[in-house]
Amino acid sequence: MSTATPTAASNVTKFVRVPTCILKTLDQTCVDLFLQHDPKEPHVLYRDAGYPLSQDRAQGLVETCDEALFVRASDYANFSKDLANSLEKSLEDESLAPTERYEVLQFAVSLEIEQSMRMVNSDSYVANTKTLGKQISSLLNEGEVLPKDLYQIVRHDFHTFVHVTNVAGYATLLAKELGISDPSELERISVGGLLHDIGKRYIPPSILTKTGALTTKEWGIIREHPLNGYKDLCHRESINHGQLMMTYQHHEHLNGNGYPVGVASDEIHPWAKMLAVVDVFDALTGDRPYRTPATAEEAIQFIESKAGTQFDKEMVQCWASAMQQ
């Protein structure tokens, strides 16, 4: 079928946005790809499933077009799986910038991470984070990727896989800014970032996606997730102490007013202090069912206002400085 004349998609069809740079990694599409010129306009067909992709035309779209690329929501699983199968090749493609490879990585693993997070047994999720953490730390340690570069390309919605992959990337970059250069340590920090919210598996979706104010009981359930995450991980020999504390202590405050225990200052592990900063930064800049996202500048201002009470001053100053580079 020719694509010379765009075909409008049905108004009732739901779509998932995908990174435009994915076009650089494909020889042909496994599902139909759509463009949207304006949010108020209908999606139009860009390429049929199986249609060969001209890299010249794909490159031109990536570089010159501000249109958004989409797949049908019903095709999302197949598309994500297809990308995941060719992920190693994409991650080794030096024609893609490290940030572009990160963008492909985040989309390709999204479904697998989301599904394994919901399983009763967390073995699959933990195994996935080990592989993904290595890929994330390797990508971000490869070149001079700045935090603001990563902020520009990562997704900012409320899905769990989005938050944990964003936080893992941010934590890795903050660790580098703080002078941590050992690749194995950066990898462990990245994995810790992916694991930090594993305890949210026990929170009902109705609470996580609630648009109104939480009740006292619901807030109590939310506050249990660091402890539940710790219980999920503490028996695993592959998880070190720093990673456990990233899970257990990322909501603790320097002044002792955090949770789940209320430890303070030097009782909080340095990796947990580091994670706390980027965790809140991503939560504030991410879209949530109950509020619109803050800008990066607004999020930094909030974090700076809590330096010395909620957050470690050095961590805050380092992150704020890195975001301004």
N, C-alpha and C positions, 0 to 999 in steps of 0.2 A: 504494500500500500504506500502510495506516495505521501510525503509529509509536506508538500509544497503549500497545500491549503490547510491551515490549522482547523481542527475539528473541536468544537466546543463540547466539553464534558457535561454530563448531567448535573443539574443543580443539586440533586440529592446525594450525589457521590461525595464521600468524605476522602480527604487527601492528607498525606503526610509530607511535610517539607523535607527535602534531602539536600546535602551540600552540593553546590554546583561543581565543585572541584572533582566530585566523583566521576564526572564525564571523562576526565583525563585517564582514569584507570580502567575504562571499559572499552572493549573492542566492539561489542554489541550489547544491546539491552536485553535483559531477561524478562522485563515487564514494561508496560507502556510508561513513557515519561511525559510529563506535562509541564507547561510553563504558565505563569500567571503574571501578566504585565502590570496589574494593579490589584490590590486587595479587594476592590469593589467589582472587578471584572471576573468573568468565568475563567476556569482553567482551560487551556487549549492544548491539544496533542502536539508534542514536539517530536517524539520518535516512537514507532510501534515496537512491541516486544520482538526481539530477534533482528531488528533492523541494524545493519552495520553502521557504526559510528565513525564518521570522518574526524580524525583527530584535529585537523585544521579547523573544521567548523566548531568542534567541541571546545578547542582552545579559544577560538574567537568568542564564543558565548561566555566562557569563564572570564575572559579579560575585559570584554566591552559591554556585557549585558547586565543590567541591574534587575532583571527579572528573576523570580524565584522558581526553583525546580521542585517538582512534586511527583509522588507516585500515589496511586490509589491506596487507601488504607487497607483494602482487601488484599493488595499485592505486597504490603509492607513486609510480611514475614518472609516471603520468597525472595524479595530483593535483599533484605538484611542477611539472610542465609547465604545467598549467592556472593555477596560482598565478603562475608566472613570466611568463606571457602578460599577466596583469593587474597585474603588480607596480608599474608606474608609477602606476596609479590608487591602489593601496594606499599607496604612499609619499607621495602627495599628500593622503591622507585625514586631515584635521586632527582628526577625531573619535578617531583612534588616537593614543595617546601615542608619543613618539619611541622609547621602549623597545619598545613593541608593534610598531611598524613594523620595527624592527630584528629582532625575533623572526620576523615574517613573511618579511622579507628573507632571513634565514639559512636558513629552511626552503625557501623558493621556489627559491633558487639552489643548494641542496645537491647535487642530482643532476648539474646541469650542471657545477659546479666539480669534483666528484668524477670525472666522466667525462673532462673535458678535462685533468685532472691526470695521467691514465693514458695519454694519447696519446703516441705516439713523438715527434711534433713538438709543441713547447710553445707555438706561436703562439696557438692557441685559448685556452689557459689565461692567457697574458699579456694577451690582449685582454679576457678576462672580468674579470681583476683590475682593469683600468683603469676599466671601467664600475662594478664593484662597489665599488671603493675610493672613487670619487666619491660613490656613494650612501651609504656608511657614514659618511664624513667629513661629508657634508651633514646627515645625520640627527643625528649626535652634536654637531655644531656649532650645531644649530638651537635647542636648549633647554639647560637646566641638567641634563644627564644625568650623574649621579654614577657613579663606577666600581662602587660596590656595587649600584647599580640595574641596571647592565649584567650584573654577576655573577649577579644573581638570575634573570635571564631567559634567558641564553645556555645552550645545551646543554653538557653536560660529559661527552661520550663520547669515544672514541678515534679517530673518523673524521677524516681529514685536513681536510676542509672545515670541520668544527667548530672544530678547533684554529686554523686560519689566520684564520677569520672572527672568532673570539674575540680572538686576538692583535691583529688589525688594529684592532678596536674599542678594546681596552685601550690600545694604543700611541697611538691618536688622543687618547684621554682623558688619558693621561699627558703627552703633548705639550702639551695645553691647560693642564694643571696647572703645567707648567714655564714657561708664559708664551708659548707659540707660538700666535698668533692668526690668522696669515695663512691664509685658506681654501685657497689653492693648495698651501701647504706642508703643511698638515694632510692634504690629499688625497694628496700624494706619500708621506707617512708611512703613511697607511692602505694605499695600494697596496703599499708596501714590506713591510708586515706580512703582506699576502696572499701575497707572493712569497717570503717568507723561507725556506720549506721546500720550494721547488720542486725542490731537489736530491734530495728523498726519492723522486722518481719512479723513481730508479735503484736503490732498495733493494727487494729481494724482499719481498712481503707476508708470507712465512713468517718473516722476521726482525722486521718491524714489529709483527706480532701474536703473537710468541713469548711464552709464559707463563713459561718458565724462564729461567735465567741465560744471557746471551749468551756465545758462545765468543770467544776472542781475535780470530779471523778475522771473526766477525759484528760485533763491536764496531768493528773496523777499517773495515768497510763503512759502518757508521752514521756514523763520523767523516768520511767522504768527502763527505757531502751538502752542506756549505757550499761546498766547492770545485766540486762538480758543478753546484750552483745558480748559482754565479758564472759558470761556463763557459756555462751556458744563457742568461745575461742580458747578459754583458759587451759583446756586439756590437750590442746594441739601442740605437738612438739615443733611444728613448722612456724609457729607464731612466737616472736620474741617479746620481751618485756615491754619495749617501747611501743610496739604495735598494740599490745593489750591495753596499755595506758592511753593510747590514742582513742581507742574504743570506749574505755571506762571513764576517762577524765576530760573529754573534749567539751563538756558543759560545766566544768568546775571553774570558779573565778578566783583570781588572786586574793581577793578579800574574804574568801570563805563562804560567799553567798551563792555559790553554784550548786549543782547536783551531779551525781546522786548522793554523795557523802558530805560535801561541804569542806573538803580539804582546801588548803590555802598555800600560796607562795611556793616555797621550795618543795612542798609535798607533791606538787604537780610536775609530772615528767616534762622535760623540754619539748619532746615531740608533741605532747598533748597541748602545750602552750602554743606551739606553732600552728597546730591544726585548728585550734579554737579561733584564731584570727581569720584564716581563709574559709573556715566553715561558715562563720557569720557573714563574711564578705559575699560568699556565693549565695547564701540564703537571702540576703537583702537584695541582691541584684537579680535574683531569679523570680520568675512569675509564679505567683501562688494563687490558689483559689480564693483567698480572702483579701488580697491586696495586689496593687500594681507594683512592678519592680522599681527599686531605687536605681539611680545612676551610679556609676563607679565612684564618682566624686562624693555623692551623698553617703555611700556606704563607707568610704574611707573616713569621712568626717565623723560618722557615728563611732567607728572603731577607735579613732583618735580620742574621742570624748570619753571613752571607757578605758583608756590606757592607764595602767597603774592600779585600777580597781578590778575590772573584769579581765583585762588582757595584759600580757607582759609588754612593757614599754618598748623594749628592744625589738620584739617581734613586730609590733605595730609600726614603729619608725621604719624598719627595714621594708615592710610590705608597702607602706605609703610611698617611700622613696622609689622602690622598684616599679610601682605603678605609674610613676611620673617620668620614668626614663623614656 
